[in-house]
């Protein structure tokens, strides 16, 4: 299976899940079974990334609701699913793992453009963070 | 419906979901649509609480995997599900919202005892945090 990677750095990667809805997965490069196996700093980074994805999905797609999940029962390697949900998607209001309720035809804005915007936001965020750490200016993550 | 509250303070409450598996839900007292609508400090607190629940569930029940999710599609009020999953539960390896695969009979350790331990851990954690904030000793959350 081909995985489309939207963003990566030495610690994490963000992959697209093939779906009718906007659906991304946050992986850590090093594998962990559970969130509480990760070092605190990496967990914080995963949530920073999650918040940026959630904010950008909300701004770009105006979804009815954001859904988030972490299961990894088959292969116990923790990763976070981020999904933009719409009232007329095939499963709403069920979770994407629940019963399919209809055959949806969603008319969503261009996905490639969204990935470009998201990549720029993440790159900018982590570059600013590094610069600020070097310069001693307070951590911008506080703004979240 | 009767909701069993395992823990609460002015900012959050933890409720038990009726299920064959250990399943708790973290709510904020103030309602928010999405995680990114919460103030940063409250989000951090929600994850601190989540990590304590995950750690205690792992220690007490020795589950095959922890599952976590946030949907709230029917009533858009964000809350976090924390579930201890077992290879022989009725849905494994599917998410609890997926297809039921068998009629499980789980033989789990006493739930009331778990709730007691968890309550004590949370109460201790937040009391220490307050004491340390007053005394100026570095925030113990860093240990996570």
Interface residues (C-beta under 8 A of the other chain):
Chain A: X33 X34 X35 X36 X40 X43 X47 X50 X51 X54 X55 X58 X64 X65 X66 X67 X68 X69 X70 X71 X72 X73 X74 X76 X85 X92 X93 X94 X95 X97 X98 X142 X143 X144
Chain B: X33 X34 X35 X36 X40 X43 X47 X50 X51 X54 X55 X58 X64 X65 X66 X67 X68 X69 X70 X71 X72 X73 X74 X76 X85 X92 X93 X94 X95 X97 X98 X142 X143 X144
